[in-house]
Amino acid sequence: MRRVVSLFLPFWPTDRLRRRRAVSTGAPHQGERPLEAPLVTRRQEGNRQVIAAANRAALALGLRPGMALSHAQAMLPGLEVAEADPEGDAAALGELAAWCLRWSPLTAAAPPDGLWIDASGCAHLHGGENSLLAAIVTCLERAGIAARASIADTPGAAWAIARHSTRPTAIIGPGEQRDALALLPVAALRIDAGTVAGLRRLGIDLVGQLLSMPRGPLARRFGGEVLRRLDQATGHEDEPLAPVLPPDAAQHAAVFLEPLLTATALGIAVERLAAPVCALLEAGGLGARQLDLIFERVDDAVQIVRAGTSRPSRDANHLSRLLKERLEGVEPGFGVSAMRLVVTLAEPILPIQLRSSLAQDEGQEVDLAPLVDRLASRFGEERVFRIIPRESDVPERAIQLGAPGAAAGATPWPPDLRRPVRLLNPPQPVEALSALPDHPPALFTWRRVRHRVRRADGPERIAGEWWRRTGEVAAVRDYWAVEDEDGNRFWLFRRGDGVDPATGDLSWFLHGIF
């Protein structure tokens, strides 16, 4: 299901000007200033100068775009005025769209004051649609750029809601764009001002009125543009986005004489794209960390597949294999007419010495990065991790989960302490029979199964971490590694030292399985 985010930047020209000045002077951004001065930009309109854009403070004082500059200066002596730069604003908007690639592999500029982000299949990576919109708006606000965001099934509906909603973020549920558009003015359909004025002369002010009218008379009087925009906003006609690509990214494109329809043909095309891209990476001393494979269909629809690596790589076989495993989610429709492979995130990679016949196999480090990448591609990045030791004596606090390629950290694994590979979280209560204070359990019952202990090693006493909470000041655990008659090995502990009741209630728990 397609989900598109629309960003509305209501003060983009003035926010950009403020940000450029803040960067050049080292002053704080807009979000850090308690009050900003009124600021407008000017443009020439015939024989007079008019306001092209105004910031929030200027709008609050009654200044509006299109107002004569002389009138505005009479209303507010000392008004700060700057030259309008529409070309610079458009170029910076494209750069901002490229910056938004961190949230989705498909972003596009929506001049003069907006952006689109295709969040299809991406929102869950950022905690859901609410969290995604909040994160985008917050990041832009911190950069001194005021923004409002909405998400809907179509770019047109998201564009309209972002500009006419009273909330900074708005979510239109799947299939609900028709009802959401009904109460909006007809200008929300991105039609020209002349057409809007003509509709209003007929008493048509809201999109809902258009939806209930016969299509034939509308097309004859106003042309096909009104119906096209209406169909795009409601989802009856697809609206492709022109994706923004980082200008300095390693990339390669291929255009096909005959549209590709099968996964086999797409896989061959991926291999032919990966080789030149890896050559570009090698020339720059870089390795790919994130790649986007863009499919352009004959119906102008665009699909994107994203793959990532645990560490920089420029192995064409490895990268093409990662991408081909994601072709299952590609819907070619009537055929793919062009494909482009773009490295959206690259990092320096050091030269490595290839294994020679003189090298000894013993002691050589095995490169697990290709395996990690394939597992992450197949099962999800959040399901592939490594366990890193942490400074703590309490077993469940002595480990943390990290990225597969993360460094082991400063804390080494204890060489003299045996720990089970699998810890139960939380520890499971068991019924045990043992002699106090330091004897191992003779038998224990876990999940209604009785285990008679044949061998035991312990106790290993672990005290509570008193600096964390008062309940652990006197707490004690005594651990035993035990083996039952069937050869199964368990890690049990008793709360308390068996002498002082303040150290624990003498209950038993199973904490791990060897």
LUMFILO-981332 format. One line per field, with one value per residue (C-alpha): residue number from 0; x, y, z; residue in one letter. Coordinates in steps of 0.1 Angstrom, whole numbers, always signed. Example, Ala and Ser with C-alpha at 12.3 -4.5 7.8 and 13.67 -1.06 7.14 Angstrom:
<atoms>
num = c(0,1)
c1 = c(+123,+137)
c2 = c(-45,-11)
c3 = c(+78,+71)
residuo = c(a,s)
</atoms>
This chain:
<atoms>
num = c(0,1,2,3,4,5,6,7,8,9,10,11,12,13,14,15,16,17,18,19,20,21,22,23,24,25,26,27,28,29,30,31,32,33,34,35,36,37,38,39,40,41,42,43,44,45,46,47,48,49,50,51,52,53,54,55,56,57,58,59,60,61,62,63,64,65,66,67,68,69,70,71,72,73,74,75,76,77,78,79,80,81,82,83,84,85,86,87,88,89,90,91,92,93,94,95,96,97,98,99,100,101,102,103,104,105,106,107,108,109,110,111,112,113,114,115,116,117,118,119,120,121,122,123,124,125,126,127,128,129,130,131,132,133,134,135,136,137,138,139,140,141,142,143,144,145,146,147,148,149,150,151,152,153,154,155,156,157,158,159,160,161,162,163,164,165,166,167,168,169,170,171,172,173,174,175,176,177,178,179,180,181,182,183,184,185,186,187,188,189,190,191,192,193,194,195,196,197,198,199,200,201,202,203,204,205,206,207,208,209,210,211,212,213,214,215,216,217,218,219,220,221,222,223,224,225,226,227,228,229,230,231,232,233,234,235,236,237,238,239,240,241,242,243,244,245,246,247,248,249,250,251,252,253,254,255,256,257,258,259,260,261,262,263,264,265,266,267,268,269,270,271,272,273,274,275,276,277,278,279,280,281,282,283,284,285,286,287,288,289,290,291,292,293,294,295,296,297,298,299,300,301,302,303,304,305,306,307,308,309,310,311,312,313,314,315,316,317,318,319,320,321,322,323,324,325,326,327,328,329,330,331,332,333,334,335,336,337,338,339,340,341,342,343,344,345,346,347,348,349,350,351,352,353,354,355,356,357,358,359,360,361,362,363,364,365,366,367,368,369,370,371,372,373,374,375,376,377,378,379,380,381,382,383,384,385,386,387,388,389,390,391,392,393,394,395,396,397,398,399,400,401,402,403,404,405,406,407,408,409,410,411,412,413,414,415,416,417,418,419,420,421,422,423,424,425,426,427,428,429,430,431,432,433,434,435,436,437,438,439,440,441,442,443,444,445,446,447,448,449,450,451,452,453,454,455,456,457,458,459,460,461,462,463,464,465,466,467,468,469,470,471,472,473,474,475,476,477,478,479,480,481,482,483,484,485,486,487,488,489,490,491,492,493,494,495,496,497,498,499,500,501,502,503,504,505,506,507,508,509,510,511,512,513)
c1 = c(+0,+13,+17,+31,+42,+37,+58,+45,+72,+51,+80,+106,+121,+125,+135,+162,+175,+176,+194,+220,+226,+228,+254,+275,+275,+274,+241,+215,+188,+152,+141,+165,+156,+128,+117,+124,+121,+97,+113,+100,+114,+106,+101,+94,+59,+55,+64,+62,+78,+57,+62,+72,+73,+70,+80,+57,+64,+56,+23,+13,+16,-7,+19,+10,+26,+15,+12,+30,+64,+58,+26,+43,+71,+46,+29,+61,+91,+124,+111,+138,+137,+157,+157,+137,+157,+133,+160,+181,+150,+142,+178,+179,+145,+161,+190,+165,+147,+181,+186,+153,+165,+174,+137,+128,+146,+121,+118,+109,+107,+72,+80,+78,+73,+70,+85,+71,+84,+72,+70,+56,+70,+93,+71,+76,+113,+108,+82,+51,+35,+30,+66,+78,+59,+69,+106,+106,+89,+111,+143,+133,+123,+157,+173,+152,+127,+90,+71,+37,+34,+6,+5,-21,-25,-19,+5,-24,-44,-13,-4,-39,-41,-7,-17,-52,-50,-49,-25,+13,+10,-21,-26,-52,-59,-58,-87,-100,-87,-120,-138,-108,-108,-146,-145,-114,-115,-112,-78,-64,-65,-35,-55,-47,-63,-84,-101,-107,-123,-145,-157,-165,-186,-207,-210,-185,-163,-155,-139,-170,-192,-169,-170,-208,-211,-213,-179,-189,-200,-170,-146,-164,-163,-129,-110,-95,-71,-97,-107,-71,-62,-94,-86,-50,-60,-86,-64,-82,-52,-16,+7,+44,+71,+103,+128,+157,+192,+223,+244,+277,+264,+279,+251,+244,+213,+200,+172,+156,+144,+118,+101,+112,+85,+101,+122,+150,+153,+153,+180,+203,+198,+208,+241,+249,+242,+262,+295,+299,+287,+313,+340,+330,+332,+366,+379,+368,+381,+346,+323,+285,+265,+231,+218,+186,+174,+149,+125,+107,+77,+61,+31,+54,+51,+83,+93,+123,+141,+166,+194,+220,+253,+268,+301,+313,+314,+321,+319,+296,+285,+276,+257,+238,+228,+214,+193,+181,+167,+144,+130,+100,+84,+87,+55,+66,+30,+31,+69,+100,+114,+145,+164,+189,+212,+222,+246,+228,+253,+290,+319,+357,+370,+406,+425,+427,+452,+438,+446,+477,+489,+516,+492,+483,+446,+451,+444,+430,+399,+367,+348,+312,+299,+284,+266,+253,+240,+221,+206,+195,+181,+161,+149,+151,+179,+164,+167,+204,+226,+256,+259,+283,+295,+287,+302,+279,+280,+242,+239,+209,+226,+260,+251,+237,+226,+245,+248,+265,+295,+297,+330,+332,+337,+361,+346,+359,+341,+351,+375,+369,+331,+309,+276,+249,+243,+206,+194,+157,+141,+126,+141,+116,+104,+111,+104,+137,+148,+181,+199,+209,+230,+255,+242,+231,+195,+190,+160,+139,+106,+102,+71,+57,+87,+109,+147,+169,+203,+233,+261,+264,+290,+286,+276,+287,+275,+264,+254,+229,+239,+231,+237,+208,+180,+176,+160,+194,+214,+213,+201,+221,+219,+236,+240,+246,+254,+236,+232,+202,+201,+194,+225,+206,+225,+208,+218,+198,+199,+185,+175,+192,+224,+205,+213,+201,+164,+172,+192,+163,+132,+151,+130,+146,+147,+160,+180,+197,+202,+237)
c2 = c(+0,+34,+60,+95,+122,+158,+185,+221,+247,+279,+303,+285,+316,+336,+305,+297,+333,+333,+300,+312,+342,+321,+297,+326,+345,+316,+329,+304,+290,+301,+275,+289,+325,+338,+364,+370,+404,+409,+399,+400,+394,+416,+411,+433,+432,+456,+491,+484,+462,+438,+414,+379,+361,+370,+353,+345,+378,+399,+380,+386,+423,+422,+420,+396,+383,+405,+436,+467,+471,+508,+501,+475,+499,+526,+503,+491,+516,+498,+466,+442,+436,+411,+403,+373,+344,+319,+300,+296,+286,+259,+246,+245,+227,+200,+198,+195,+167,+148,+154,+137,+105,+94,+86,+70,+60,+82,+119,+147,+184,+200,+236,+263,+254,+216,+182,+147,+116,+82,+63,+31,+3,+27,+41,+10,+15,+48,+37,+41,+70,+92,+89,+94,+127,+140,+132,+149,+181,+182,+178,+206,+229,+224,+234,+266,+255,+257,+227,+209,+173,+149,+114,+98,+73,+98,+127,+150,+142,+146,+179,+193,+182,+195,+230,+231,+212,+231,+206,+204,+167,+149,+112,+102,+65,+41,+47,+77,+104,+110,+119,+140,+161,+167,+197,+214,+243,+236,+253,+223,+203,+223,+239,+274,+305,+312,+278,+283,+317,+302,+274,+298,+319,+288,+284,+255,+262,+227,+196,+176,+196,+186,+150,+149,+167,+150,+148,+156,+193,+199,+187,+207,+239,+237,+212,+179,+194,+196,+160,+149,+166,+152,+117,+120,+132,+105,+77,+69,+80,+73,+103,+94,+114,+124,+111,+133,+116,+127,+145,+130,+95,+65,+54,+37,+35,+13,+18,-13,-16,-41,-38,-64,-85,-114,-117,-135,-106,-81,-101,-101,-63,-59,-78,-55,-24,-35,-39,-3,+11,-9,+3,+39,+31,+15,+46,+68,+45,+39,+11,+10,+10,+17,+12,+21,+2,+23,+8,+30,+13,+20,+35,+61,+46,+43,+16,+15,-13,-5,-27,-21,-36,-41,-25,-8,-32,-29,-66,-66,-103,-96,-64,-78,-109,-86,-67,-98,-112,-82,-85,-104,-72,-55,-53,-48,-40,-37,-38,-20,+3,+16,+8,+28,+17,+45,+43,+66,+61,+53,+52,+50,+14,+5,-17,-53,-80,-109,-144,-158,-194,-186,-175,-199,-207,-210,-178,-159,-139,-150,-122,-126,-94,-111,-136,-108,-88,-118,-127,-91,-88,-120,-117,-80,-58,-58,-96,-98,-85,-94,-97,-72,-75,-48,-39,-57,-88,-94,-118,-102,-68,-80,-81,-57,-61,-43,-41,-71,-49,-31,-31,-54,-24,-19,-45,-80,-113,-127,-156,-175,-174,-199,-186,-204,-194,-189,-168,-169,-135,-133,-162,-190,-201,-237,-259,-273,-294,-286,-285,-251,-231,-242,-275,-277,-288,-326,-322,-295,-293,-270,-268,-299,-320,-333,-333,-352,-336,-359,-334,-298,-270,-240,-219,-188,-159,-126,-97,-70,-37,-15,+17,+10,+6,+2,-33,-47,-34,-68,-90,-121,-149,-182,-199,-236,-252,-286,-317,-340,-377,-373,-351,-318,-289,-259,-228,-223,-197,-193,-159,-155,-169,-194,-177,-141,-137,-101,-114,-132,-155,-187,-192,-210,-199,-213,-186,-203,-235,-247)
c3 = c(+0,-10,+18,+9,+33,+22,+39,+38,+45,+49,+54,+32,+15,+48,+68,+43,+44,+82,+82,+57,+79,+110,+94,+82,+115,+139,+154,+168,+145,+146,+170,+196,+193,+216,+191,+154,+136,+107,+74,+38,+4,-26,-63,-93,-106,-135,-123,-86,-60,-40,-12,-25,+9,+46,+78,+107,+125,+94,+88,+123,+117,+87,+59,+30,-2,-31,-10,-23,-6,-1,+17,+39,+48,+56,+80,+96,+93,+95,+80,+70,+32,+11,-26,-36,-49,-64,-83,-51,-31,-57,-57,-19,-18,-40,-15,+14,-4,-8,+30,+36,+20,+56,+61,+28,-5,-25,-19,-42,-42,-45,-55,-43,-6,-1,-2,-8,+9,-2,+31,+17,+38,+57,+85,+108,+107,+125,+151,+130,+111,+141,+151,+116,+111,+145,+139,+105,+118,+149,+129,+105,+134,+150,+118,+118,+92,+101,+87,+88,+76,+66,+53,+30,+2,-25,-30,-38,-7,+15,-1,+5,+41,+50,+38,+52,+85,+117,+133,+127,+117,+103,+94,+68,+72,+42,+19,+38,+15,-2,+31,+42,+10,+10,+33,+18,-6,-43,-43,-23,-56,-70,-98,-112,-97,-128,-125,-88,-95,-122,-99,-71,-95,-100,-62,-60,-30,-16,-31,-19,-42,-71,-61,-63,-97,-132,-148,-183,-178,-156,-183,-210,-191,-173,-192,-181,-155,-128,-132,-134,-101,-85,-96,-85,-50,-46,-59,-91,-112,-102,-97,-100,-81,-96,-71,-59,-62,-43,-70,-58,-53,-72,-96,-129,-150,-177,-202,-219,-254,-242,-208,-182,-167,-149,-118,-138,-162,-133,-116,-146,-149,-112,-119,-148,-127,-97,-116,-128,-95,-76,-101,-92,-55,-59,-78,-49,-22,-9,+1,+0,+32,+17,-19,-36,-67,-86,-111,-136,-151,-185,-167,-151,-117,-97,-72,-50,-32,-5,+9,+35,+45,+80,+69,+37,+7,-30,-39,-69,-64,-27,-34,-63,-43,-15,-40,-59,-26,-24,-59,-45,-34,-69,-89,-126,-138,-176,-175,-162,-188,-169,-137,-117,-89,-65,-35,-11,+18,+13,+37,+32,+29,+35,+10,+21,+12,-7,+7,-9,-12,+13,+40,+68,+73,+110,+129,+100,+108,+90,+73,+85,+69,+38,+60,+83,+54,+39,+73,+78,+43,+48,+84,+91,+105,+139,+142,+136,+164,+185,+223,+239,+275,+299,+333,+358,+380,+377,+347,+330,+332,+321,+284,+258,+222,+195,+158,+142,+132,+164,+184,+214,+237,+265,+288,+280,+286,+320,+312,+345,+347,+329,+317,+298,+261,+268,+297,+306,+309,+334,+354,+358,+393,+403,+433,+447,+476,+492,+525,+539,+537,+510,+496,+460,+452,+452,+428,+413,+394,+364,+344,+361,+352,+380,+375,+399,+402,+395,+395,+407,+408,+432,+449,+431,+452,+435,+456,+446,+431,+460,+441,+417,+443,+480,+475,+465,+494,+512,+484,+476,+449,+451,+417,+409,+376,+378,+356,+358,+352,+315,+310,+308,+324,+340,+358,+391,+418,+452,+466,+500,+516,+537,+570,+570,+560,+549,+520,+503,+507,+498,+466,+436,+400,+367,+350,+321,+301,+291)
residuo = c(m,r,r,v,v,s,l,f,l,p,f,w,p,t,d,r,l,r,r,r,r,a,v,s,t,g,a,p,h,q,g,e,r,p,l,e,a,p,l,v,t,r,r,q,e,g,n,r,q,v,i,a,a,a,n,r,a,a,l,a,l,g,l,r,p,g,m,a,l,s,h,a,q,a,m,l,p,g,l,e,v,a,e,a,d,p,e,g,d,a,a,a,l,g,e,l,a,a,w,c,l,r,w,s,p,l,t,a,a,a,p,p,d,g,l,w,i,d,a,s,g,c,a,h,l,h,g,g,e,n,s,l,l,a,a,i,v,t,c,l,e,r,a,g,i,a,a,r,a,s,i,a,d,t,p,g,a,a,w,a,i,a,r,h,s,t,r,p,t,a,i,i,g,p,g,e,q,r,d,a,l,a,l,l,p,v,a,a,l,r,i,d,a,g,t,v,a,g,l,r,r,l,g,i,d,l,v,g,q,l,l,s,m,p,r,g,p,l,a,r,r,f,g,g,e,v,l,r,r,l,d,q,a,t,g,h,e,d,e,p,l,a,p,v,l,p,p,d,a,a,q,h,a,a,v,f,l,e,p,l,l,t,a,t,a,l,g,i,a,v,e,r,l,a,a,p,v,c,a,l,l,e,a,g,g,l,g,a,r,q,l,d,l,i,f,e,r,v,d,d,a,v,q,i,v,r,a,g,t,s,r,p,s,r,d,a,n,h,l,s,r,l,l,k,e,r,l,e,g,v,e,p,g,f,g,v,s,a,m,r,l,v,v,t,l,a,e,p,i,l,p,i,q,l,r,s,s,l,a,q,d,e,g,q,e,v,d,l,a,p,l,v,d,r,l,a,s,r,f,g,e,e,r,v,f,r,i,i,p,r,e,s,d,v,p,e,r,a,i,q,l,g,a,p,g,a,a,a,g,a,t,p,w,p,p,d,l,r,r,p,v,r,l,l,n,p,p,q,p,v,e,a,l,s,a,l,p,d,h,p,p,a,l,f,t,w,r,r,v,r,h,r,v,r,r,a,d,g,p,e,r,i,a,g,e,w,w,r,r,t,g,e,v,a,a,v,r,d,y,w,a,v,e,d,e,d,g,n,r,f,w,l,f,r,r,g,d,g,v,d,p,a,t,g,d,l,s,w,f,l,h,g,i,f)
</atoms>
